[in-house]
Amino acid sequence: MVKINFDAAVKDRKTSFGIIARDHEGFVLGGRAGVLNRNYNAEWVELYALEESIKLARENTWVRLEFESDCASLINRLRRP
């Protein structure tokens, strides 16, 4: 099982995101971070970070995944049937 934690931040006209992937023992397997020079709202940047997390998992051919975020509104939208 690979647990991928992603987060994003918005300040002024810059947005940034970070991703970290760990195995079941907490060993860091990889990650990435980036800065976008656009003014997005926080929910869109969190969604972008999720997309980057999925890309990271596909690049490493990880199959059993668990995603973690602190963006409650994004999680609630993804859980809707």
Secondary structure as the mmCIF struct_conf table of DSSP 4:
data_model
#
loop_
_struct_conf.conf_type_id
_struct_conf.id
_struct_conf.beg_label_comp_id
_struct_conf.beg_label_asym_id
_struct_conf.beg_label_seq_id
_struct_conf.end_label_comp_id
_struct_conf.end_label_asym_id
_struct_conf.end_label_seq_id
STRN STRN1 VAL A 2 LYS A 11
TURN_TY1_P TURN_TY1_P1 ASP A 12 ARG A 13
STRN STRN2 LYS A 14 ARG A 22
TURN_TY1_P TURN_TY1_P2 HIS A 24 GLU A 25
STRN STRN3 VAL A 28 LEU A 36
BEND BEND1 ARG A 38 ARG A 38
HELX_RH_AL_P HELX_RH_AL_P1 ALA A 42 GLU A 59
TURN_TY1_P TURN_TY1_P3 ASN A 60 THR A 61
BEND BEND2 ARG A 64 ARG A 64
STRN STRN4 LEU A 65 GLU A 68
BEND BEND3 ASP A 70 ASP A 70
HELX_RH_AL_P HELX_RH_AL_P2 ALA A 72 ARG A 79
#
